Amino acid sequence: GRILDAIGYSSCRVVEDKVDIGYSAPGMRRIVWSLRRGQPTRVRFETLWQAVQPKEFDLHVRLNLGRHGAVMYAADLTEAYVDFNKGTIADPSEASALGG
């Protein structure tokens, strides 16, 4: 939910019923999709858990609005980090939850 929420706060064009969100662990050959075309998938919880269990995993977001792409590297996907990137933390002292 936090990921989709953060996408909505971005300045890019987003059509909710086109967004795909998936996860993959290093060495995992396939992407485990949790959201396809804006709808939850029927993927088993255990399968999703395996994809995000490693210390590092890949998060895949497809807006399905064209042929552009981007890569982002992050070390923190906590709620505080997402709020910081949405611009909802205006006071730098509130960023202490991020280790700053």
ChimeraX commands (.cxc) that place a marker at each C-alpha (Angstrom):
marker #1 position 0.00,0.00,0.00 radius 0.5
marker #1 position 2.81,2.43,0.85 radius 0.5
marker #1 position 4.39,1.95,-2.55 radius 0.5
marker #1 position 1.18,2.65,-4.45 radius 0.5
marker #1 position 0.54,5.63,-2.17 radius 0.5
marker #1 position 3.99,7.05,-2.92 radius 0.5
marker #1 position 3.45,6.57,-6.66 radius 0.5
marker #1 position 0.28,8.63,-6.37 radius 0.5
marker #1 position 2.24,11.50,-4.80 radius 0.5
marker #1 position 4.75,11.60,-7.65 radius 0.5
marker #1 position 4.54,14.17,-10.41 radius 0.5
marker #1 position 4.28,11.51,-13.13 radius 0.5
marker #1 position 1.01,10.62,-14.79 radius 0.5
marker #1 position -0.54,7.61,-13.09 radius 0.5
marker #1 position -3.62,5.62,-14.06 radius 0.5
marker #1 position -4.36,3.43,-11.05 radius 0.5
marker #1 position -6.00,0.62,-13.00 radius 0.5
marker #1 position -2.85,0.20,-15.13 radius 0.5
marker #1 position -0.22,-0.07,-12.37 radius 0.5
marker #1 position 1.65,-3.34,-11.75 radius 0.5
marker #1 position 3.76,-3.92,-8.62 radius 0.5
marker #1 position 5.96,-6.96,-8.14 radius 0.5
marker #1 position 8.95,-8.28,-6.21 radius 0.5
marker #1 position 11.87,-10.56,-6.92 radius 0.5
marker #1 position 14.76,-11.86,-4.84 radius 0.5
marker #1 position 18.29,-12.03,-6.22 radius 0.5
marker #1 position 18.58,-15.17,-8.31 radius 0.5
marker #1 position 14.82,-15.47,-8.58 radius 0.5
marker #1 position 13.97,-15.91,-12.25 radius 0.5
marker #1 position 10.45,-14.54,-12.12 radius 0.5
marker #1 position 8.74,-11.48,-10.72 radius 0.5
marker #1 position 6.07,-12.17,-8.11 radius 0.5
marker #1 position 3.31,-9.70,-8.93 radius 0.5
marker #1 position 1.17,-8.48,-6.02 radius 0.5
marker #1 position -0.76,-5.96,-8.13 radius 0.5
marker #1 position -1.66,-6.26,-11.83 radius 0.5
marker #1 position -3.60,-3.59,-13.67 radius 0.5
marker #1 position -4.44,-1.96,-10.34 radius 0.5
marker #1 position -5.93,-5.11,-8.82 radius 0.5
marker #1 position -4.49,-7.46,-6.18 radius 0.5
marker #1 position -3.30,-10.77,-7.58 radius 0.5
marker #1 position -4.05,-14.18,-6.11 radius 0.5
marker #1 position -0.40,-14.86,-5.34 radius 0.5
marker #1 position 0.11,-16.87,-2.16 radius 0.5
marker #1 position 1.47,-14.98,0.84 radius 0.5
marker #1 position 4.29,-17.52,1.18 radius 0.5
marker #1 position 5.40,-16.81,-2.39 radius 0.5
marker #1 position 5.50,-13.05,-1.76 radius 0.5
marker #1 position 7.30,-13.60,1.53 radius 0.5
marker #1 position 10.03,-15.63,-0.21 radius 0.5
marker #1 position 10.59,-12.78,-2.68 radius 0.5
marker #1 position 11.06,-10.12,0.02 radius 0.5
marker #1 position 12.71,-12.26,2.71 radius 0.5
marker #1 position 16.34,-11.67,1.60 radius 0.5
marker #1 position 18.15,-8.59,2.89 radius 0.5
marker #1 position 18.06,-7.26,-0.69 radius 0.5
marker #1 position 15.24,-7.66,-3.19 radius 0.5
marker #1 position 14.01,-5.93,-6.32 radius 0.5
marker #1 position 10.80,-3.94,-6.44 radius 0.5
marker #1 position 9.21,-3.69,-9.89 radius 0.5
marker #1 position 6.73,-0.92,-10.70 radius 0.5
marker #1 position 5.17,-0.67,-14.13 radius 0.5
marker #1 position 2.90,2.27,-14.92 radius 0.5
marker #1 position 2.03,0.77,-18.33 radius 0.5
marker #1 position 1.77,4.20,-19.94 radius 0.5
marker #1 position 4.64,4.10,-22.42 radius 0.5
marker #1 position 8.15,2.87,-23.08 radius 0.5
marker #1 position 10.14,4.94,-20.60 radius 0.5
marker #1 position 11.99,3.47,-17.66 radius 0.5
marker #1 position 14.02,4.32,-14.59 radius 0.5
marker #1 position 16.01,2.56,-11.89 radius 0.5
marker #1 position 16.15,3.61,-8.25 radius 0.5
marker #1 position 18.29,2.20,-5.46 radius 0.5
marker #1 position 17.05,2.47,-1.88 radius 0.5
marker #1 position 18.04,1.06,1.46 radius 0.5
marker #1 position 14.89,1.80,3.41 radius 0.5
marker #1 position 11.23,1.21,2.58 radius 0.5
marker #1 position 9.80,1.99,6.01 radius 0.5
marker #1 position 6.75,4.22,6.37 radius 0.5
marker #1 position 8.96,7.10,7.56 radius 0.5
marker #1 position 11.10,6.84,4.42 radius 0.5
marker #1 position 8.06,6.85,2.16 radius 0.5
marker #1 position 6.64,9.90,3.99 radius 0.5
marker #1 position 9.98,11.68,3.60 radius 0.5
marker #1 position 10.01,11.07,-0.15 radius 0.5
marker #1 position 6.38,12.17,-0.53 radius 0.5
marker #1 position 7.38,15.49,0.97 radius 0.5
marker #1 position 5.14,15.12,4.02 radius 0.5
marker #1 position 8.03,15.61,6.45 radius 0.5
marker #1 position 8.67,19.35,6.53 radius 0.5
marker #1 position 10.63,19.51,9.80 radius 0.5
marker #1 position 14.15,18.00,9.53 radius 0.5
marker #1 position 13.94,16.84,13.16 radius 0.5
marker #1 position 11.14,14.48,12.09 radius 0.5
marker #1 position 13.61,12.72,9.81 radius 0.5
marker #1 position 15.34,11.16,12.85 radius 0.5
marker #1 position 13.36,7.98,12.21 radius 0.5
marker #1 position 15.40,7.73,9.01 radius 0.5
marker #1 position 18.69,7.86,10.87 radius 0.5
marker #1 position 19.26,11.50,9.87 radius 0.5
marker link #1:1,2 radius 0.2
marker link #1:2,3 radius 0.2
marker link #1:3,4 radius 0.2
marker link #1:4,5 radius 0.2
marker link #1:5,6 radius 0.2
marker link #1:6,7 radius 0.2
marker link #1:7,8 radius 0.2
marker link #1:8,9 radius 0.2
marker link #1:9,10 radius 0.2
marker link #1:10,11 radius 0.2
marker link #1:11,12 radius 0.2
marker link #1:12,13 radius 0.2
marker link #1:13,14 radius 0.2
marker link #1:14,15 radius 0.2
marker link #1:15,16 radius 0.2
marker link #1:16,17 radius 0.2
marker link #1:17,18 radius 0.2
marker link #1:18,19 radius 0.2
marker link #1:19,20 radius 0.2
marker link #1:20,21 radius 0.2
marker link #1:21,22 radius 0.2
marker link #1:22,23 radius 0.2
marker link #1:23,24 radius 0.2
marker link #1:24,25 radius 0.2
marker link #1:25,26 radius 0.2
marker link #1:26,27 radius 0.2
marker link #1:27,28 radius 0.2
marker link #1:28,29 radius 0.2
marker link #1:29,30 radius 0.2
marker link #1:30,31 radius 0.2
marker link #1:31,32 radius 0.2
marker link #1:32,33 radius 0.2
marker link #1:33,34 radius 0.2
marker link #1:34,35 radius 0.2
marker link #1:35,36 radius 0.2
marker link #1:36,37 radius 0.2
marker link #1:37,38 radius 0.2
marker link #1:38,39 radius 0.2
marker link #1:39,40 radius 0.2
marker link #1:40,41 radius 0.2
marker link #1:41,42 radius 0.2
marker link #1:42,43 radius 0.2
marker link #1:43,44 radius 0.2
marker link #1:44,45 radius 0.2
marker link #1:45,46 radius 0.2
marker link #1:46,47 radius 0.2
marker link #1:47,48 radius 0.2
marker link #1:48,49 radius 0.2
marker link #1:49,50 radius 0.2
marker link #1:50,51 radius 0.2
marker link #1:51,52 radius 0.2
marker link #1:52,53 radius 0.2
marker link #1:53,54 radius 0.2
marker link #1:54,55 radius 0.2
marker link #1:55,56 radius 0.2
marker link #1:56,57 radius 0.2
marker link #1:57,58 radius 0.2
marker link #1:58,59 radius 0.2
marker link #1:59,60 radius 0.2
marker link #1:60,61 radius 0.2
marker link #1:61,62 radius 0.2
marker link #1:62,63 radius 0.2
marker link #1:63,64 radius 0.2
marker link #1:64,65 radius 0.2
marker link #1:65,66 radius 0.2
marker link #1:66,67 radius 0.2
marker link #1:67,68 radius 0.2
marker link #1:68,69 radius 0.2
marker link #1:69,70 radius 0.2
marker link #1:70,71 radius 0.2
marker link #1:71,72 radius 0.2
marker link #1:72,73 radius 0.2
marker link #1:73,74 radius 0.2
marker link #1:74,75 radius 0.2
marker link #1:75,76 radius 0.2
marker link #1:76,77 radius 0.2
marker link #1:77,78 radius 0.2
marker link #1:78,79 radius 0.2
marker link #1:79,80 radius 0.2
marker link #1:80,81 radius 0.2
marker link #1:81,82 radius 0.2
marker link #1:82,83 radius 0.2
marker link #1:83,84 radius 0.2
marker link #1:84,85 radius 0.2
marker link #1:85,86 radius 0.2
marker link #1:86,87 radius 0.2
marker link #1:87,88 radius 0.2
marker link #1:88,89 radius 0.2
marker link #1:89,90 radius 0.2
marker link #1:90,91 radius 0.2
marker link #1:91,92 radius 0.2
marker link #1:92,93 radius 0.2
marker link #1:93,94 radius 0.2
marker link #1:94,95 radius 0.2
marker link #1:95,96 radius 0.2
marker link #1:96,97 radius 0.2
marker link #1:97,98 radius 0.2
marker link #1:98,99 radius 0.2
marker link #1:99,100 radius 0.2
view
